[in-house]
Amino acid sequence: MEAPPVTHFGFTQPVNYLGQIHKQNDAKVISSHKEVCKQLDVCQMIIREEYEQKGQERLNKSSSFSKQLSQKVAQQLQKYQRERNNIHCKKTNLLLQRLQNGKL
């Protein structure tokens, strides 16, 4: 004699004993859990990619800023050297003029 069908969570299944219902529900929970885990893995991968992209953007900005700073320092150094050379040339010219005028 066949057992009567039992409705559980919207499903109708012939059940010989209560353990089968639990096994069926456990399988659905496990399947649902696996699906949630897959979705979580996808979300984590997307977040990781976004985080790495933002990190790369920050690194690029930092690198760009570093290059700009280096260029600025190089320009300041060149300016300082030109000014120093100009002062040196002026002093040299002044000394030459004094020598020529006999003031030294």
Backbone as JSON Lines, residues from 0, in Angstrom:
{"i":0,"aa":"M","n":[0.83,-1.16,0.0],"ca":[0.0,0.0,0.0],"c":[0.89,1.24,0.0]}
{"i":1,"aa":"E","n":[0.59,2.2,-0.86],"ca":[1.4,3.4,-1.01],"c":[0.96,4.45,0.0]}
{"i":2,"aa":"A","n":[1.96,5.21,0.53],"ca":[1.66,6.25,1.52],"c":[0.98,7.42,0.84]}
{"i":3,"aa":"P","n":[0.1,8.1,1.54],"ca":[-0.57,9.26,0.95],"c":[0.41,10.41,0.76]}
{"i":4,"aa":"P","n":[0.17,11.24,-0.26],"ca":[1.06,12.38,-0.47],"c":[0.94,13.4,0.66]}
{"i":5,"aa":"V","n":[2.06,14.04,0.98],"ca":[2.09,15.05,2.04],"c":[2.57,16.36,1.43]}
{"i":6,"aa":"T","n":[1.87,17.45,1.75],"ca":[2.29,18.76,1.26],"c":[3.16,19.42,2.32]}
{"i":7,"aa":"H","n":[4.36,19.84,1.91],"ca":[5.29,20.49,2.83],"c":[6.0,21.6,2.07]}
{"i":8,"aa":"F","n":[5.91,22.84,2.53],"ca":[6.51,24.0,1.86],"c":[6.07,24.09,0.4]}
{"i":9,"aa":"G","n":[4.82,23.78,0.14],"ca":[4.3,23.92,-1.21],"c":[4.61,22.76,-2.13]}
{"i":10,"aa":"F","n":[5.27,21.73,-1.63],"ca":[5.6,20.57,-2.46],"c":[4.77,19.38,-2.0]}
{"i":11,"aa":"T","n":[4.33,18.6,-2.95],"ca":[3.59,17.38,-2.61],"c":[4.48,16.2,-2.92]}
{"i":12,"aa":"Q","n":[4.79,15.42,-1.89],"ca":[5.67,14.27,-2.04],"c":[5.05,13.08,-1.31]}
{"i":13,"aa":"P","n":[5.13,11.9,-1.91],"ca":[4.73,10.73,-1.13],"c":[5.79,10.48,-0.06]}
{"i":14,"aa":"V","n":[5.38,10.3,1.16],"ca":[6.33,10.16,2.26],"c":[6.03,8.87,3.0]}
{"i":15,"aa":"N","n":[7.06,8.05,3.17],"ca":[6.92,6.82,3.93],"c":[7.16,7.09,5.41]}
{"i":16,"aa":"Y","n":[8.06,7.99,5.72],"ca":[8.3,8.37,7.11],"c":[8.84,9.79,7.14]}
{"i":17,"aa":"L","n":[8.84,10.38,8.27],"ca":[9.15,11.79,8.44],"c":[10.58,12.13,8.04]}
{"i":18,"aa":"G","n":[11.5,11.21,8.17],"ca":[12.9,11.46,7.85],"c":[13.1,11.89,6.41]}
{"i":19,"aa":"Q","n":[12.29,11.4,5.48],"ca":[12.44,11.78,4.07],"c":[12.14,13.26,3.87]}
{"i":20,"aa":"I","n":[11.15,13.77,4.59],"ca":[10.83,15.19,4.47],"c":[12.03,16.02,4.91]}
{"i":21,"aa":"H","n":[12.62,15.63,6.02],"ca":[13.78,16.36,6.52],"c":[14.95,16.27,5.55]}
{"i":22,"aa":"K","n":[15.17,15.1,4.97],"ca":[16.25,14.95,4.01],"c":[16.01,15.84,2.8]}
{"i":23,"aa":"Q","n":[14.76,15.86,2.32],"ca":[14.43,16.68,1.17],"c":[14.66,18.16,1.5]}
{"i":24,"aa":"N","n":[14.2,18.6,2.65],"ca":[14.36,19.99,3.04],"c":[15.83,20.32,3.26]}
{"i":25,"aa":"D","n":[16.59,19.38,3.87],"ca":[18.02,19.6,4.06],"c":[18.71,19.8,2.72]}
{"i":26,"aa":"A","n":[18.34,18.99,1.72],"ca":[18.94,19.11,0.4],"c":[18.62,20.48,-0.21]}
{"i":27,"aa":"K","n":[17.4,20.96,0.0],"ca":[17.03,22.27,-0.53],"c":[17.79,23.37,0.19]}
{"i":28,"aa":"V","n":[17.97,23.23,1.49],"ca":[18.73,24.22,2.26],"c":[20.17,24.24,1.8]}
{"i":29,"aa":"I","n":[20.75,23.05,1.6],"ca":[22.13,22.95,1.14],"c":[22.26,23.57,-0.25]}
{"i":30,"aa":"S","n":[21.32,23.26,-1.13],"ca":[21.34,23.82,-2.48],"c":[21.22,25.34,-2.43]}
{"i":31,"aa":"S","n":[20.32,25.82,-1.6],"ca":[20.14,27.27,-1.44],"c":[21.4,27.89,-0.86]}
{"i":32,"aa":"H","n":[22.0,27.22,0.11],"ca":[23.24,27.71,0.73],"c":[24.36,27.79,-0.31]}
{"i":33,"aa":"K","n":[24.46,26.77,-1.15],"ca":[25.49,26.77,-2.2],"c":[25.28,27.94,-3.16]}
{"i":34,"aa":"E","n":[24.02,28.2,-3.51],"ca":[23.72,29.32,-4.41],"c":[24.09,30.65,-3.76]}
{"i":35,"aa":"V","n":[23.77,30.79,-2.48],"ca":[24.13,32.02,-1.77],"c":[25.65,32.17,-1.72]}
{"i":36,"aa":"C","n":[26.35,31.07,-1.49],"ca":[27.82,31.11,-1.45],"c":[28.39,31.53,-2.81]}
{"i":37,"aa":"K","n":[27.81,31.02,-3.89],"ca":[28.26,31.42,-5.22],"c":[28.05,32.92,-5.43]}
{"i":38,"aa":"Q","n":[26.88,33.4,-5.04],"ca":[26.6,34.83,-5.18],"c":[27.55,35.66,-4.32]}
{"i":39,"aa":"L","n":[27.84,35.16,-3.13],"ca":[28.77,35.85,-2.24],"c":[30.17,35.89,-2.86]}
{"i":40,"aa":"D","n":[30.59,34.78,-3.46],"ca":[31.9,34.75,-4.13],"c":[31.96,35.79,-5.25]}
{"i":41,"aa":"V","n":[30.89,35.89,-6.02],"ca":[30.84,36.88,-7.11],"c":[30.93,38.29,-6.53]}
{"i":42,"aa":"C","n":[30.17,38.55,-5.47],"ca":[30.19,39.88,-4.84],"c":[31.58,40.19,-4.3]}
{"i":43,"aa":"Q","n":[32.21,39.22,-3.65],"ca":[33.56,39.43,-3.12],"c":[34.55,39.72,-4.24]}
{"i":44,"aa":"M","n":[34.42,39.01,-5.35],"ca":[35.31,39.23,-6.48],"c":[35.13,40.65,-7.04]}
{"i":45,"aa":"I","n":[33.88,41.09,-7.16],"ca":[33.6,42.44,-7.66],"c":[34.18,43.48,-6.71]}
{"i":46,"aa":"I","n":[33.97,43.29,-5.41],"ca":[34.49,44.22,-4.41],"c":[36.01,44.25,-4.47]}
{"i":47,"aa":"R","n":[36.62,43.08,-4.58],"ca":[38.09,43.0,-4.64],"c":[38.61,43.74,-5.87]}
{"i":48,"aa":"E","n":[37.96,43.54,-7.02],"ca":[38.38,44.23,-8.25],"c":[38.23,45.74,-8.11]}
{"i":49,"aa":"E","n":[37.11,46.19,-7.51],"ca":[36.92,47.62,-7.31],"c":[37.98,48.18,-6.36]}
{"i":50,"aa":"Y","n":[38.28,47.43,-5.3],"ca":[39.28,47.86,-4.33],"c":[40.66,47.96,-5.0]}
{"i":51,"aa":"E","n":[41.0,46.95,-5.8],"ca":[42.29,46.98,-6.5],"c":[42.34,48.12,-7.51]}
{"i":52,"aa":"Q","n":[41.22,48.37,-8.19],"ca":[41.17,49.46,-9.16],"c":[41.36,50.8,-8.46]}
{"i":53,"aa":"K","n":[40.68,50.99,-7.32],"ca":[40.85,52.23,-6.57],"c":[42.27,52.37,-6.06]}
{"i":54,"aa":"G","n":[42.85,51.25,-5.63],"ca":[44.24,51.28,-5.18],"c":[45.17,51.67,-6.32]}
{"i":55,"aa":"Q","n":[44.9,51.14,-7.51],"ca":[45.72,51.47,-8.68],"c":[45.55,52.94,-9.03]}
{"i":56,"aa":"E","n":[44.31,53.44,-8.92],"ca":[44.07,54.86,-9.19],"c":[44.84,55.73,-8.21]}
{"i":57,"aa":"R","n":[44.81,55.33,-6.91],"ca":[45.56,56.09,-5.91],"c":[47.05,56.04,-6.2]}
{"i":58,"aa":"L","n":[47.52,54.87,-6.61],"ca":[48.94,54.72,-6.93],"c":[49.3,55.61,-8.13]}
{"i":59,"aa":"N","n":[48.43,55.63,-9.13],"ca":[48.67,56.48,-10.3],"c":[48.7,57.95,-9.91]}
{"i":60,"aa":"K","n":[47.75,58.36,-9.06],"ca":[47.73,59.74,-8.6],"c":[48.99,60.06,-7.82]}
{"i":61,"aa":"S","n":[49.38,59.13,-6.96],"ca":[50.59,59.33,-6.15],"c":[51.81,59.42,-7.04]}
{"i":62,"aa":"S","n":[51.88,58.55,-8.04],"ca":[53.0,58.56,-8.97],"c":[53.03,59.87,-9.75]}
{"i":63,"aa":"S","n":[51.86,60.3,-10.2],"ca":[51.75,61.56,-10.94],"c":[52.18,62.73,-10.06]}
{"i":64,"aa":"F","n":[51.73,62.74,-8.82],"ca":[52.1,63.8,-7.89],"c":[53.6,63.78,-7.64]}
{"i":65,"aa":"S","n":[54.16,62.59,-7.49],"ca":[55.6,62.45,-7.28],"c":[56.38,63.01,-8.47]}
{"i":66,"aa":"K","n":[55.92,62.71,-9.68],"ca":[56.58,63.23,-10.88],"c":[56.5,64.75,-10.92]}
{"i":67,"aa":"Q","n":[55.32,65.29,-10.61],"ca":[55.16,66.75,-10.6],"c":[56.08,67.38,-9.57]}
{"i":68,"aa":"L","n":[56.16,66.77,-8.41],"ca":[57.02,67.28,-7.35],"c":[58.48,67.22,-7.77]}
{"i":69,"aa":"S","n":[58.88,66.13,-8.39],"ca":[60.26,66.0,-8.88],"c":[60.58,67.07,-9.92]}
{"i":70,"aa":"Q","n":[59.63,67.31,-10.82],"ca":[59.83,68.35,-11.84],"c":[59.96,69.72,-11.19]}
{"i":71,"aa":"K","n":[59.12,69.98,-10.19],"ca":[59.16,71.26,-9.51],"c":[60.51,71.45,-8.8]}
{"i":72,"aa":"V","n":[60.98,70.4,-8.14],"ca":[62.28,70.46,-7.46],"c":[63.39,70.7,-8.48]}
{"i":73,"aa":"A","n":[63.33,70.01,-9.61],"ca":[64.36,70.19,-10.65],"c":[64.33,71.63,-11.17]}
{"i":74,"aa":"Q","n":[63.13,72.18,-11.37],"ca":[63.02,73.56,-11.84],"c":[63.59,74.53,-10.81]}
{"i":75,"aa":"Q","n":[63.28,74.31,-9.54],"ca":[63.8,75.17,-8.48],"c":[65.32,75.09,-8.41]}
{"i":76,"aa":"L","n":[65.85,73.88,-8.57],"ca":[67.3,73.69,-8.54],"c":[67.96,74.43,-9.71]}
{"i":77,"aa":"Q","n":[67.38,74.31,-10.9],"ca":[67.92,75.02,-12.06],"c":[67.87,76.53,-11.85]}
{"i":78,"aa":"K","n":[66.77,77.01,-11.3],"ca":[66.63,78.44,-11.03],"c":[67.69,78.89,-10.03]}
{"i":79,"aa":"Y","n":[67.87,78.12,-8.97],"ca":[68.87,78.44,-7.96],"c":[70.27,78.47,-8.58]}
{"i":80,"aa":"Q","n":[70.57,77.47,-9.41],"ca":[71.9,77.41,-10.04],"c":[72.11,78.6,-10.99]}
{"i":81,"aa":"R","n":[71.07,78.97,-11.74],"ca":[71.19,80.14,-12.62],"c":[71.45,81.41,-11.81]}
{"i":82,"aa":"E","n":[70.68,81.56,-10.72],"ca":[70.86,82.74,-9.87],"c":[72.27,82.76,-9.26]}
{"i":83,"aa":"R","n":[72.73,81.62,-8.83],"ca":[74.07,81.53,-8.24],"c":[75.13,81.87,-9.29]}
{"i":84,"aa":"N","n":[74.93,81.34,-10.5],"ca":[75.87,81.65,-11.59],"c":[75.83,83.13,-11.93]}
{"i":85,"aa":"N","n":[74.62,83.71,-11.94],"ca":[74.5,85.15,-12.23],"c":[75.22,85.98,-11.17]}
{"i":86,"aa":"I","n":[75.04,85.61,-9.91],"ca":[75.72,86.33,-8.82],"c":[77.23,86.19,-8.97]}
{"i":87,"aa":"H","n":[77.67,84.98,-9.26],"ca":[79.1,84.73,-9.44],"c":[79.64,85.56,-10.61]}
{"i":88,"aa":"C","n":[78.88,85.59,-11.71],"ca":[79.3,86.38,-12.88],"c":[79.35,87.87,-12.54]}
{"i":89,"aa":"K","n":[78.36,88.35,-11.81],"ca":[78.33,89.76,-11.43],"c":[79.54,90.1,-10.55]}
{"i":90,"aa":"K","n":[79.85,89.22,-9.6],"ca":[81.01,89.46,-8.73],"c":[82.29,89.45,-9.55]}
{"i":91,"aa":"T","n":[82.37,88.5,-10.47],"ca":[83.56,88.42,-11.32],"c":[83.69,89.68,-12.17]}
{"i":92,"aa":"N","n":[82.59,90.11,-12.76],"ca":[82.61,91.33,-13.58],"c":[82.98,92.55,-12.74]}
{"i":93,"aa":"L","n":[82.46,92.63,-11.53],"ca":[82.77,93.74,-10.64],"c":[84.26,93.76,-10.29]}
{"i":94,"aa":"L","n":[84.8,92.58,-10.01],"ca":[86.24,92.48,-9.71],"c":[87.07,92.9,-10.92]}
{"i":95,"aa":"L","n":[86.67,92.46,-12.1],"ca":[87.39,92.83,-13.32],"c":[87.35,94.34,-13.54]}
{"i":96,"aa":"Q","n":[86.2,94.94,-13.32],"ca":[86.08,96.39,-13.48],"c":[86.99,97.12,-12.48]}
{"i":97,"aa":"R","n":[87.01,96.65,-11.26],"ca":[87.86,97.28,-10.24],"c":[89.34,97.14,-10.61]}
{"i":98,"aa":"L","n":[89.67,95.95,-11.12],"ca":[91.07,95.74,-11.53],"c":[91.43,96.68,-12.67]}
{"i":99,"aa":"Q","n":[90.51,96.8,-13.63],"ca":[90.76,97.66,-14.78],"c":[90.84,99.15,-14.36]}
{"i":100,"aa":"N","n":[90.07,99.51,-13.39],"ca":[90.06,100.9,-12.93],"c":[91.16,101.17,-11.91]}
{"i":101,"aa":"G","n":[91.85,100.14,-11.52],"ca":[92.93,100.29,-10.57],"c":[92.46,100.53,-9.15]}
{"i":102,"aa":"K","n":[91.26,100.11,-8.83],"ca":[90.73,100.32,-7.49],"c":[91.06,99.16,-6.56]}
{"i":103,"aa":"L","n":[91.71,98.15,-7.04],"ca":[92.09,97.03,-6.17],"c":[93.56,97.04,-5.88]}
